[in-house]
Amino acid sequence: DQASASALPGLGLNIVRYNAGGSSYALANGESMKVSPNIEGSRQVFGFWQDWESSDPSSGSWNWSASVDANQISMLVKAQERGSDLLELFSNSPMWWMCGNHNPSGADSGSSDNLEEWNQRNHTVYLANVAAHARDEWGVNFDFVEAFNEPVSDWWDSEGTQEGCHFDTSTQEIVAEYLREELDAKGLFDVIVAASDENTYDEARSTWNSFDESTQAQIGKVNVHGYQQGNGRRDLLYDDVGGTRLWNSEYGDGDATGLSLAANLNLDFVWLHNTAWVYWQVLDGGGWGLLQSDENTVPVVVGETNMKFFVMAHYTRHIRPGSTILTVEGGSDSVVAYDPSSRKLVIVAVTYHGARWMVHDLSEFASVGGPVNRWVTATDGSGDQYAEFSGDVAVSSSGQISVYFPSKTIMTFEIDNVII
C-alpha cells in the first residue's frame, strides 16, 4: 500500500532530535575533511563551524547560511510549529577538523578517541553556539543538548557508514562539564545537558557509574539506546541514575511487523521507567522504517506502510504526555497508563505467541465507569490495521475486562470515567 497522509492515522509525536553535523568541504588552514569510502551522501550531515581560526560565531569561520543544513532545519521548525514541545540537539561527531584524523566517521581504530584533546572544549563551544543560533535565528529553543552518540562503542572508525566518534568515559566527563559551562556562557541556563546515548542499557549503566558526583550533577537527563532489545538490566540502570530524568532516546529494529517494537517498548515501560521513547527513523528502508523509503533518492520517495506504523499508533495516540504508567502484575504483555486530567485509563496489550483470552482486573480502582473503546492490529498483516471498535467490550460486574486475542495481535483499550 502506498502511504498517504489521508490514509494513515497521525502518530502524535512530540519529540525532535536535531543532529548538529560534523561534515564540511570547506578547507581549514589548507587541510580538508577525510571521507569514509562507505558513507552515503545522505548520512553526511554538514556543520556550521568551518575552521579553527575563530570561535566567534559572527566571524568568517562560521557559515550559518540556510543551504548548510536546509532540509533538517526545515523539518525541525515545522515539527515545532505542529506541536513538538521537547527538542534536543545532539552530535554524532565533532566537526571534522576537531578530529585527530579529520574523518567525522571515526578514528582509524574504533576503540580510540577521535576528538583531539585541544578541541574538547571547542566541541562544546560548537554545540552551545548552534543552540544559541537556533534560539535567536530559527525561533527554536532546545530543551536538551547531548554531546555524544554511542560513545564507548568500538565501531566508529574511518571506514564507517555514518558519522560517529568514540569517547572514553574519562573524556566524556571532561566534555560534559565543558558543555554545561559553554551553555551557561550563552545564557542557556535552562538547557539541560544530556548524556551519554550509549548503545545498550548495560553500557549506559557502566558509563554513568564511571562518572564522579560532580559530572553526574551536571547531567540533567540520561539518554540510552534500546539496541540490547530484550536483554540488559533496565531495572538496574533506572536504580543507578537515582531519579535523574531517563529517556530511551533511540530504538530501532528490522522487524516490519512491529511485534519486536511492542515487546521491547513494553519492557522499557515495565523495567526502565523512561519518561520518553524515541524511534530511530519514521522513514527508512526495509523493516527499519515505520514507512518504507530510500534515503538516498532525491527527493525521498515514501513507499509501503510497515505494520509497525500501526503498532506505534497503539502507543503514541493513546499514552499521551502527562499520563502516569501504572504497575501491572503478570509480566510485560500489557502496559497500563492513566491520564488524571481526563480520568481515562489506557491498556495496551500484546499476544506474541499463540491465541489466548486476556483478562485485565480493574477491581482495585475506586471507580470504573466506562465506556470501553478498543483498537486492534494484526501484526502479521492478516487482519485489522488499527481498526476501532466501540461498545463490544464492557467492564464486568466484578471489574474485569476479558477479551480474546488472536496470535501476534496488539490491542489498545480506552476506559473512560476511571478514578484511582
C-alpha positions as CSV (number, residue, x, y, z in Angstrom):
1,D,0.0,0.0,0.0
2,Q,1.3,3.4,-0.8
3,A,1.4,5.7,2.2
4,S,-0.6,8.9,2.2
5,A,-1.4,11.5,4.8
6,S,-5.1,10.9,4.4
7,A,-4.9,7.1,4.7
8,L,-2.8,6.8,7.9
9,P,-3.6,7.9,11.5
10,G,-1.3,10.6,12.8
11,L,1.2,9.4,15.4
12,G,1.1,12.5,17.6
13,L,4.9,12.5,18.1
14,N,6.1,15.4,20.2
15,I,9.9,15.0,20.4
16,V,12.5,16.1,17.8
17,R,16.2,15.3,18.0
18,Y,18.3,17.6,15.7
19,N,21.7,16.4,14.7
20,A,24.5,19.0,14.6
21,G,26.7,17.6,11.8
22,G,30.4,17.3,11.6
23,S,31.0,17.4,7.9
24,S,32.1,20.3,5.6
25,Y,34.0,20.5,2.4
26,A,35.5,23.9,3.3
27,L,39.2,23.9,3.9
28,A,40.7,24.6,7.3
29,N,44.1,26.1,7.1
30,G,44.6,24.3,3.8
31,E,43.5,20.9,5.2
32,S,40.4,19.0,4.1
33,M,37.9,16.6,5.5
34,K,38.7,12.9,5.1
35,V,35.6,10.9,3.9
36,S,34.9,7.3,4.6
37,P,34.7,5.2,1.4
38,N,31.5,3.6,2.8
39,I,29.4,6.6,3.8
40,E,26.4,7.6,1.6
41,G,25.8,11.3,1.0
42,S,22.6,11.1,2.9
43,R,24.5,10.3,6.0
44,Q,26.9,13.2,5.8
45,V,25.4,16.0,8.0
46,F,27.0,19.3,7.3
47,G,28.0,21.6,10.1
48,F,28.4,25.3,10.7
49,W,31.9,25.9,12.2
50,Q,34.2,25.7,9.2
51,D,37.7,26.1,10.7
52,W,39.6,26.8,13.9
53,E,40.6,30.4,13.2
54,S,37.9,31.9,15.3
55,S,35.3,30.8,17.9
56,D,33.3,34.0,17.3
57,P,30.1,32.7,15.6
58,S,29.8,36.0,13.7
59,S,33.2,35.6,12.1
60,G,34.1,34.1,8.7
61,S,35.0,30.8,10.4
62,W,31.3,30.1,10.6
63,N,28.8,29.5,7.9
64,W,25.2,29.9,9.0
65,S,23.6,30.1,5.5
66,A,20.4,28.1,5.1
67,S,22.0,25.9,2.5
68,V,24.3,24.2,5.0
69,D,21.5,22.0,6.6
70,A,18.3,23.3,5.0
71,N,16.3,20.2,5.0
72,Q,16.9,19.2,8.6
73,I,16.3,22.8,9.8
74,S,13.1,22.9,7.9
75,M,11.8,19.7,9.4
76,L,12.8,20.9,12.9
77,V,10.9,24.2,12.5
78,K,7.9,22.5,11.0
79,A,7.7,20.0,13.8
80,Q,7.8,22.7,16.4
81,E,5.1,24.6,14.6
82,R,3.0,21.4,14.7
83,G,3.3,21.0,18.4
84,S,6.5,19.2,19.1
85,D,7.5,20.5,22.5
86,L,10.6,18.5,23.5
87,L,13.6,19.5,21.4
88,E,17.0,18.0,21.7
89,L,20.3,19.0,19.9
90,F,22.8,16.1,19.7
91,S,26.0,15.3,17.9
92,N,27.2,12.1,16.2
93,S,30.7,13.5,15.6
94,P,32.5,16.8,16.3
95,M,33.4,18.9,13.3
96,W,35.8,17.1,11.1
97,W,38.7,19.4,11.8
98,M,38.4,18.7,15.6
99,C,39.1,15.0,14.9
100,G,42.5,13.5,15.0
101,N,42.3,12.0,11.5
102,H,40.0,14.7,10.1
103,N,37.4,12.0,9.5
104,P,33.9,12.5,11.1
105,S,33.1,8.8,10.7
106,G,35.6,7.8,13.4
107,A,39.2,7.2,14.3
108,D,41.5,4.8,12.4
109,S,40.7,2.4,15.3
110,G,37.1,2.4,16.5
111,S,38.2,2.0,20.1
112,S,40.2,5.2,20.2
113,D,39.1,8.7,20.9
114,N,38.9,10.8,17.7
115,L,38.3,14.2,19.3
116,E,41.7,15.8,19.8
117,E,42.4,16.9,23.4
118,W,42.8,20.6,22.4
119,N,39.4,20.5,20.8
120,Q,37.5,19.1,23.7
121,R,36.1,22.5,24.7
122,N,35.7,23.5,21.1
123,H,33.2,20.7,20.6
124,T,31.1,22.1,23.3
125,V,31.6,25.7,22.1
126,Y,30.2,24.5,18.8
127,L,27.1,22.9,20.3
128,A,26.4,25.8,22.5
129,N,26.6,28.2,19.6
130,V,24.3,26.1,17.5
131,A,21.8,26.1,20.3
132,A,22.1,29.9,20.7
133,H,21.8,30.5,17.0
134,A,18.7,28.2,16.8
135,R,17.1,30.3,19.6
136,D,18.0,33.7,18.0
137,E,17.6,33.0,14.3
138,W,15.3,29.9,13.9
139,G,13.0,30.5,16.7
140,V,13.8,27.1,18.2
141,N,14.5,26.7,21.9
142,F,16.3,23.4,22.5
143,D,15.4,21.8,25.9
144,F,18.4,19.5,25.9
145,V,21.9,19.2,24.4
146,E,23.8,15.9,24.0
147,A,27.5,15.8,23.0
148,F,27.8,12.1,22.3
149,N,26.2,9.2,20.4
150,E,27.0,5.6,21.5
151,P,30.4,6.9,22.6
152,V,32.0,3.8,24.1
153,S,31.1,1.7,21.1
154,D,34.1,0.5,19.1
155,W,32.6,0.6,15.6
156,W,33.1,4.3,14.9
157,D,36.1,4.0,12.6
158,S,37.4,5.8,9.5
159,E,35.6,3.3,7.1
160,G,32.2,3.6,8.8
161,T,28.8,4.2,7.1
162,Q,27.8,7.3,9.1
163,E,29.3,10.0,11.3
164,G,30.4,8.8,14.7
165,C,33.1,9.2,17.4
166,H,34.4,7.1,20.2
167,F,34.8,8.8,23.6
168,D,36.4,7.1,26.6
169,T,34.3,7.7,29.7
170,S,37.1,9.9,31.2
171,T,36.8,12.1,28.1
172,Q,33.0,12.2,28.4
173,E,33.4,13.6,31.9
174,I,35.5,16.4,30.7
175,V,33.2,17.2,27.7
176,A,30.0,17.1,29.8
177,E,31.3,19.6,32.3
178,Y,32.6,21.9,29.5
179,L,29.2,21.7,27.8
180,R,27.5,23.0,31.0
181,E,29.9,25.9,31.1
182,E,29.5,26.8,27.5
183,L,25.7,26.7,27.6
184,D,25.8,29.0,30.6
185,A,28.1,31.3,28.8
186,K,25.5,31.7,26.1
187,G,22.8,32.4,28.6
188,L,21.2,29.0,28.1
189,F,20.9,28.2,31.8
190,D,17.7,26.3,31.4
191,V,19.0,24.0,28.7
192,I,19.7,20.6,30.2
193,V,22.9,18.6,29.5
194,A,22.0,15.0,28.4
195,A,24.4,12.0,28.3
196,S,25.5,9.6,27.0
197,D,23.3,7.9,24.4
198,E,25.1,4.6,24.9
199,N,24.0,1.7,22.6
200,T,22.8,-0.6,25.4
201,Y,21.3,-0.5,28.9
202,D,24.4,-2.2,30.4
203,E,26.8,0.2,28.7
204,A,24.8,3.2,29.9
205,R,24.9,1.9,33.4
206,S,28.7,1.3,33.3
207,T,29.3,4.8,31.8
208,W,27.1,6.5,34.4
209,N,28.7,4.8,37.3
210,S,32.2,5.7,36.0
211,F,31.3,9.4,36.4
212,D,32.2,11.2,39.6
213,E,29.5,13.0,41.5
214,S,30.5,16.4,40.0
215,T,29.9,15.2,36.5
216,Q,26.7,13.4,37.4
217,A,25.4,16.7,38.9
218,Q,25.9,18.5,35.5
219,I,23.8,15.9,33.7
220,G,20.1,16.5,33.9
221,K,19.0,13.7,31.6
222,V,20.3,10.2,31.0
223,N,19.8,9.0,27.4
224,V,20.1,5.3,26.5
225,H,19.5,3.4,23.2
226,G,17.4,0.3,23.1
227,Y,19.6,-1.9,20.9
228,Q,20.0,-4.5,23.7
229,Q,16.5,-5.4,22.7
230,G,15.1,-8.0,25.2
231,N,18.4,-8.2,27.2
232,G,20.2,-6.0,29.6
233,R,19.3,-4.8,33.1
234,R,16.9,-1.9,32.5
235,D,15.9,-2.0,36.2
236,L,19.5,-1.5,37.5
237,L,20.0,1.4,35.1
238,Y,16.9,3.0,36.5
239,D,18.1,2.4,40.1
240,D,21.6,3.7,39.4
241,V,20.6,7.1,37.8
242,G,18.7,7.8,41.1
243,G,15.8,9.9,39.9
244,T,17.7,11.7,37.0
245,R,15.3,12.0,34.0
246,L,15.7,8.9,31.9
247,W,14.9,8.5,28.1
248,N,15.2,5.7,25.7
249,S,16.4,8.2,23.1
250,E,16.8,5.8,20.2
251,Y,15.3,2.5,19.4
252,G,15.0,0.6,16.1
253,D,14.8,-2.8,14.6
254,G,14.3,-4.5,11.3
255,D,11.1,-6.3,12.1
256,A,8.5,-4.7,9.9
257,T,5.6,-6.3,11.8
258,G,6.1,-4.2,14.8
259,L,5.9,-7.1,17.2
260,S,9.5,-6.6,18.3
261,L,8.9,-2.9,18.8
262,A,5.9,-3.7,21.0
263,A,7.8,-6.3,23.1
264,N,10.8,-4.0,23.7
265,L,8.7,-0.9,24.3
266,N,6.7,-2.8,26.9
267,L,9.9,-4.0,28.6
268,D,11.0,-0.3,28.8
269,F,7.7,0.8,30.4
270,V,7.9,-2.0,32.9
271,W,11.6,-2.0,33.9
272,L,13.3,1.1,32.6
273,H,10.6,3.6,33.7
274,N,11.7,6.0,31.0
275,T,9.7,9.2,30.6
276,A,10.2,9.4,26.8
277,W,10.7,6.9,24.0
278,V,12.1,7.8,20.6
279,Y,12.0,5.7,17.5
280,W,15.1,5.7,15.2
281,Q,13.5,7.0,11.9
282,V,9.9,7.0,10.8
283,L,11.2,6.9,7.2
284,D,13.8,4.2,6.5
285,G,14.4,1.2,4.2
286,G,13.0,-2.3,4.7
287,G,11.7,-3.2,8.1
288,W,13.6,-0.4,9.9
289,G,11.1,2.4,9.0
290,L,7.6,2.8,10.1
291,L,7.2,3.9,6.5
292,Q,9.5,2.4,3.9
293,S,11.7,4.9,2.0
294,D,15.0,5.2,0.3
295,E,17.1,7.9,2.0
296,N,19.4,8.1,-1.0
297,T,16.8,9.2,-3.6
298,V,16.2,12.9,-4.2
299,P,13.5,13.7,-3.4
300,V,13.0,10.9,-0.9
301,V,10.2,8.5,-2.1
302,V,7.9,7.2,0.5
303,G,6.8,3.6,-0.2
304,E,4.8,0.9,1.7
305,T,3.5,1.3,5.2
306,N,5.0,-1.3,7.5
307,M,2.7,-2.8,10.0
308,K,4.9,-1.4,12.8
309,F,3.5,2.1,11.9
310,F,0.1,0.9,13.2
311,V,1.7,-0.8,16.2
312,M,3.4,2.5,17.1
313,A,0.0,4.3,16.8
314,H,-1.4,2.0,19.6
315,Y,1.0,3.7,22.0
316,T,1.6,7.2,20.8
317,R,-2.1,8.1,20.0
318,H,-3.3,6.9,23.4
319,I,-0.5,7.1,26.0
320,R,-0.2,10.9,25.9
321,P,2.2,13.3,27.7
322,G,1.1,13.7,31.3
323,S,0.0,10.1,31.7
324,T,1.2,8.0,34.6
325,I,2.4,4.5,33.9
326,L,0.9,2.1,36.4
327,T,2.5,-1.1,37.8
328,V,1.0,-4.3,36.3
329,E,1.2,-7.7,37.8
330,G,2.0,-10.6,35.5
331,G,4.9,-9.5,33.2
332,S,5.2,-7.3,30.2
333,D,2.3,-8.3,27.9
334,S,0.4,-5.2,29.0
335,V,1.2,-1.6,29.7
336,V,-1.3,0.5,31.6
337,A,-1.4,4.3,31.7
338,Y,-3.7,6.7,33.5
339,D,-4.5,10.3,32.5
340,P,-5.6,12.1,35.7
341,S,-7.0,15.1,33.8
342,S,-9.4,13.1,31.7
343,R,-9.8,10.2,34.1
344,K,-9.0,7.9,31.3
345,L,-7.3,4.5,31.7
346,V,-5.4,3.1,28.7
347,I,-4.3,-0.5,28.3
348,V,-2.0,-1.6,25.5
349,A,-1.8,-5.4,25.4
350,V,0.0,-7.8,23.1
351,T,0.0,-11.6,22.3
352,Y,3.4,-12.6,21.0
353,H,2.9,-16.4,20.5
354,G,-0.4,-18.2,20.3
355,A,-4.0,-17.0,20.7
356,R,-5.5,-16.7,24.2
357,W,-8.0,-14.9,26.3
358,M,-6.5,-12.0,28.2
359,V,-8.1,-10.7,31.4
360,H,-7.4,-7.3,33.0
361,D,-8.6,-7.0,36.5
362,L,-9.6,-3.4,37.4
363,S,-11.4,-4.2,40.6
364,E,-8.8,-2.3,42.7
365,F,-9.7,1.1,41.2
366,A,-12.1,3.2,43.2
367,S,-14.5,3.6,40.3
368,V,-14.6,2.3,36.7
369,G,-17.4,3.9,34.8
370,G,-16.7,3.2,31.1
371,P,-17.5,3.1,28.3
372,V,-14.7,1.0,26.7
373,N,-13.3,1.6,23.2
374,R,-10.6,-0.5,21.6
375,W,-8.3,-0.6,18.6
376,V,-6.9,-3.7,17.0
377,T,-3.9,-4.5,14.8
378,A,-2.9,-8.0,13.5
379,T,0.9,-7.6,13.3
380,D,1.2,-10.4,10.7
381,G,-0.8,-8.3,8.2
382,S,-3.7,-10.9,8.1
383,G,-6.4,-8.7,9.5
384,D,-7.1,-5.4,11.2
385,Q,-4.9,-2.4,10.9
386,Y,-5.6,-0.1,13.8
387,A,-9.3,-0.8,13.5
388,E,-11.6,0.8,16.0
389,F,-14.4,-0.9,17.9
390,S,-16.9,0.7,20.2
391,G,-19.4,-0.9,22.6
392,D,-18.4,-4.6,22.0
393,V,-16.4,-4.8,25.3
394,A,-17.5,-3.9,28.8
395,V,-16.2,-4.0,32.3
396,S,-17.9,-6.9,34.1
397,S,-19.6,-6.5,37.5
398,S,-16.5,-7.9,39.1
399,G,-14.4,-5.2,37.5
400,Q,-12.7,-7.2,34.7
401,I,-12.2,-6.9,31.0
402,S,-11.9,-10.2,29.2
403,V,-11.1,-10.3,25.5
404,Y,-9.9,-13.0,23.1
405,F,-6.6,-12.2,21.4
406,P,-5.6,-13.9,18.2
407,S,-1.9,-14.7,18.0
408,K,0.5,-11.8,17.3
409,T,-2.2,-9.1,17.9
410,I,-2.0,-5.8,19.7
411,M,-5.0,-4.1,21.2
412,T,-5.4,-0.7,22.9
413,F,-8.3,-0.1,25.3
414,E,-9.5,3.2,26.5
415,I,-11.8,3.1,29.5
416,D,-13.4,6.4,30.4
417,N,-14.5,7.7,33.9
418,V,-11.9,5.9,35.9
419,I,-11.0,7.0,39.4
420,I,-7.9,5.6,41.0
